[in-house]
């Protein structure tokens, strides 16, 4: 039972940060794509 509780708390903590983590990855990918586009036209 204790293990299940630890997993549950871990997943609830992860869900809180998952959204911001996904946003960081999206922003990073968009930045890389924009950089490639800008440098390909220079």
C-alpha positions in Angstrom: 0.0 0.0 0.0 2.8 2.4 0.8 4.4 1.9 -2.6 1.1 2.7 -4.3 0.8 5.8 -2.3 4.3 6.9 -3.2 3.6 6.2 -6.9 0.4 8.2 -6.7 2.1 11.2 -5.1 4.9 11.0 -7.7 2.4 11.0 -10.6 0.4 13.9 -9.1 3.6 15.9 -8.7 4.6 14.9 -12.3 1.3 15.9 -13.7 1.7 19.4 -12.2 5.0 19.9 -13.9 4.2 17.9 -17.1 2.3 20.9 -18.7 5.1 23.3 -18.2 7.6 20.7 -19.4 5.7 20.1 -22.6 5.4 23.9 -23.1 9.2 24.2 -22.7 9.8 21.5 -25.3 7.3 23.1 -27.7 8.9 26.5 -27.3 12.4 24.9 -27.9 11.2 23.1 -31.1 9.6 26.3 -32.4 12.8 28.3 -31.7 14.9 25.7 -33.5 12.6 25.7 -36.5 12.6 29.5 -36.6 16.4 29.6 -36.3 16.8 27.1 -39.2 14.3 29.1 -41.4 16.0 32.5 -40.6 19.5 31.1 -41.2 18.5 29.3 -44.4 17.3 32.7 -45.9 20.4 34.6 -44.8 
